[in-house]
Amino acid sequence: MIKTLAALCAALSLSACVTAGRSGPPQGELLRDARVEGFGFDIRSSDPDHTAFVAWLQDHAGPARATSSDGSLNILALSGGGAGGVFGAGAMKGLTLSGARPTFQIVTGVSTGALIAPFAFLGPDWDDELEAAYTGGASKDLLDSVGLFSLFRVGILADANLRKLVSDYITPELVEAVAKETAKGRILLVATTNLDAESPVYWDMGAIARQGGEDARRMFIDVLVASSSVPGAFPPVMIPVRDGSGARDEMHVDGGTTVPFFLFPDVAFMSDERLPSLEGAHIYVIINGQLDPVQRPSQANTIAITLRASNVALTRMTSTELLLTSNFAQRQGMSLRFTTIPGSYPFSGSFNFQTEAMRKLFDYATKCAKSGRLWLTNRDALERIGKEKAQPETQACPVM
């Protein structure tokens, strides 16, 4: 696997001067006024101010609660993590088998978590499709390089494999099912990163699905592919928009570039204002990777250092987001449960898409969830932040 990554990094360095043709992006304030071609303004938002966020919450939290038989509000946030997404997929199946799987009124996803999100949102009837997507062998070709062709294109990996994987499982039936559930008041959100604006964009997948037809399915797929497109490895997804000056293209890449996972836009964390609509809500976060630092000597070469530093940065960003979420939950009177691949599990990394490794991690997560050992608590989240190594009692389903 290291040899594969080294080859990809080498190809990346050779293709550094390649540029892609595009229509100019919206500039300055026009970014906020840009509307995706063929869709209304309601399908997405980017960096709302606090007033706009509170207004959105007031409009949506009540209807979301109303879809629950007991008035509860369950929120599931799925992180990025590449091949580690199979952990979240297995957790969904295990929760079903345990008989204790909540119905999630709000589901959010980033990167590989965005690919899981529609299936987690639709519930146990879609477990088989989710399992097949992650363990059926379709993902093993995701790291196929385009070789010397990378010198003449943006992105060094064969993005056709990623798009085919997403397209095969995001069927018209799935999009229609999402539309029906969101029409009831439930919410499905996915984040991408608008590279032109250097900010996350939050897509209302239900609003897209409710438009109906093949255009809605195509847009649904484009957002999921964009959210999963690691910059430099996969080419960005160009989203055609229209602003006051005409037609433009926006460049969207992996949502994990700006947010490792999310409940709401970051503006929600920046105020001490009590939000009554969130009182008593339950937050569930699935981190599709490991948070425990791994202490081992680093190889003294450019590629190894770059890859390890990137992994450290992502891990720290995820830990920080978890801490912010934990504090937010406490202030708002919400409960928090989270899970992560424990440090004791022999995880082979977010780039190992080999079917055997993914099958093992899927089965492991399924067993954890089925046995009722998946979730850690808000207290666990606070205690593990800053520790060099998590204690056994603050690891989800630790490997003995």
Phi, psi and omega in degrees: 000321177298321178297320178297314180295323178297319179296320179294319179295321178297317178296323179298318181294325180288333184261015188296335184267000181286137174233156180247143176290145180197157170284145184302142180287160172302146183248145172053231183295341179295337177304322182285340183260001183284131179246133179297132182305126176088359183227163178274175180291345187283355184277352183199163173212159180217123177046057178293154174281174186297321180298317180294321180295314180298320179296318178298316182297318179297325181284332191248331185295317180299307177300326178294315177299324184296342178280350179267140182294334182247011178077012180282160177234106181253125184242125178248126176243127183247125185274172169284183179150011177058233181298339177296347178300338178296336175296313178295323178296315178295324178298321179299314180295317180297322177296322176298313182293333180286341185078008184239026180281122178291157165272121185269121179282332177230130176231132177233151181212149178229133174057237178298331176294331176293327179289327178285326193308313182299323180288318177297323180294318184282340172099187188304331181297345181251012180299320183296319179295320179296315179298316181297321181298325184264335185239359184277002177096352183292335184273352186293340181263009185294334182265015177296123179276154175270008174061225183296340178296342179295343178287346186238014182213168175267126183098135185259354179253156181283092184295343178300328179293318178295315181295322179295318179302312181294315183296324182295327185258341175268082184274165174303326179294320179294314181298319178296320179295320176299317180301318182294318182290320181288334176296337178281339181127351178286162191229132176233117183237143178226141180253136166241175174245121173279105186291330178296320183265352183055045182211155176287151173237130183255116186259129175273098186292333177292319178296322176295312184298323184292342177293330173079162176083179183292329178298320179294317179297319180297318179293319178304313180294317180302318181295316180295319178295316178300316182297337183256001187271096179299125184302134180090321178280304176256148175293152177292163174260124179271122180257116179287127181229168176228130177236193183297341182255002177125199183280138182219170172242135170257144180259116182243136180227187184315125177300332180292350176296329182244330180221123180290327170198168180205150167263305180219170174305153185302338180301335179297331183276352191264010180223147175270004181300132177282133182248097186303331182292346179259354182305127176079003179290158181244124179257133175235124180240126174251115179263114186273053180188188180252137178261342183286127178300142177252114182268110177204154180298140177269140176290141184269063173218159190301313185295312182298319180294317180298313181295318182290320179297321178297319179294319178297317180298316180294319180297316179294320179297320179294318178298319179296316179297322178295319178295317177299318179295320179297314179295320179297317180299317180296317181295326185265004180070036180250155173264152179233131169233138178219165176213156180208158175294119185294152180298338181279350179278135182284066182288130185266010171103163186285352180257001181268096182262016179294138189301319183297314180296321181289323178297319180296317181290323176300312181296322179298312180296323178299315179295319179302310184290320181297326182275000179078023183245023186280317195267143168252163188259173175303319178296320178299319180299316181291322184288328186276338181295128178091346177281146180290331179211132180292142176284156182306325183286348177249031170242137178286126176044061186299146177279126181272000000 
